[in-house]
Structures are given as C-alpha cells and as structure tokens.
Amino acid sequence: MITTEIGYIVSKMNEAELVLVGLGEELDLIGQFPVCERSSYLEKNENLLPFVRKIMIEEKKSQFFEVYDNLARCLKEKNYFIVSLCQDGLIKNSRLNQERIVEPCGNYERLQCGKACSDDLYEIPETFLSTLKKELSCKEDVLPEVPKCPHCGNDLVFNNLNAENYLEEGYLDQWAVYKKWLQGTVNKKVCILELGVGMKYPTVIRWPFEKITFFNQKAELFRVHSRLYQMTEEIKERGFGICQSPQVFLKELSNEF
C-alpha cells in the first residue's frame, strides 16, 4: 500500500463519527497451524482434538498480540464496534474494549454440553489442559477423558460453530448490543474496515458491510484481503479493495496514529 492510501484512510477514520471493524479468517490463529501436530496419539480420541487446538493457541498466541495492539492504537478514543469471525479468542486478551466486540462464531474459551442439554457455559477445568499437554509430550497411551457435562454426563465441547449443537446464547447478548450500536450509524459518517474477511461466513460481515455502505451515503468501506479484496459495482465509488495482508496493513496504519 502506498503512503497516500494510508493517509486517506487515516483521514477518513479521523473524520468518521463511528468506525465499524470486521475481522476475518486471515486474522484467525486457528488457520495458522495444522489441525493436529500429534494426530498419531489421537486416532482413537478425536474428541480431544479441539483441546489440542486450544493448547496450540496458547503456545503460539504471542505472535498475534501485535495485531490487536496495532488495532487498539488505531481505534483509540473512537466510537467503534468490532465483529470478529476469529475463533482463537485472542481478542479477549487485548487492550480493546470488550464491550465493543462480538464473536458470533464463538471461540475456544468456554465449553458447552455437546448435546446442548442446557444453556449453561463452563470454564475449562483448571488442570485439564496441563495434564493433556504433559501426557501428549510424554506420548502416553492413556490420555485424560474429555470434561463431562454436569447435567447429563455427555462430553463438553467448545462453544463455537464447530459444535454440532452450537449454543448461540454465548454471543447473543453482545449481538444485541452490536445491533443497537448499528442503529446509531444511520446518516452518520461511518468508516468501515473489513480486515481479512473471506467468503466462509459472508452473511455475518462481508454482505452486511456492503449493505451498510450502499444505503448510508456517508459510509466508506475499506476491504483488506490478500486475495478476496474485490468490491461490488454498486458501491465502487465508496468502496475500496486493498490487496494486502491484514497484519501488514494494520502495522502500517497504526504507525500513523
């Protein structure tokens, strides 16, 4: 991206009354490593694979801290809201205002009953991950059992879209906050940043953001993606496709704040 483009976006963010941000798959740590690096020990324990993903997130999360630090610097003192498709949950450890974030795809933070026998969500048992990590590293034949639902005894699974019976209650309250915030964007100057959002869940960010841009003549959309940066014909006057890694883009953008 050339300097003038960055300068234009900065000026639009500073002029905007509200800033809407969408974070997509290219910023999700889940997609940065194989499904399981220790699969030979889990052939008969596939229900442990999500917990191995959680361990891998913890092992590699430091490489993504800069992304959210850069985003927080860009949004400082702005009226913003963030819709994130990322399931790694790392945004919860950032300096961003948690009351201005919604994660409709869920994450690897809390557990639910695999059969959805109740709406209850649970924390990961304190020693479970450390025990699993230790036994995997020692190549133990006997691995710990997946935590069980206290109500029905079925396996607990992570509260995200990968769950067969995904409990949307985990994010719906915050989604209501987001919808109310959106109502305040009508006829306001809105700067929309769509970062690394592909076509996996287009109905959550990509298409709604285009719709907001189309109907609000004071809105401008900046779509950043390494491949899927193209803009629709209907909003090409106020929509800008930027072919770039969202990580690199955020680093360059934050340098201007």
Secondary structure, DSSP 8 states (H G I E B T S, - for coil): --HHHHHHHHHHHHH-SEEEEEE-GGG-GGGGS-S-TTGGG-TT-GGGHHHHHHHHHHHHGGGGHHHHHHHHHHHTTS-EEEEE---S-GGGGSSS-GGGEE-TTEEEEEEEETT--SS-EEE--TTHHHHHHHHHHTT-SS-----B-TTT--BEEEEETTSTT--THHHHHHHHHHHHHHHTTTTS-EEEEEES--SSSTTTTHHHHHHHHHH-TTEEEEEEESS-----GGGTTTEEEEES-HHHHHHHHHTT-
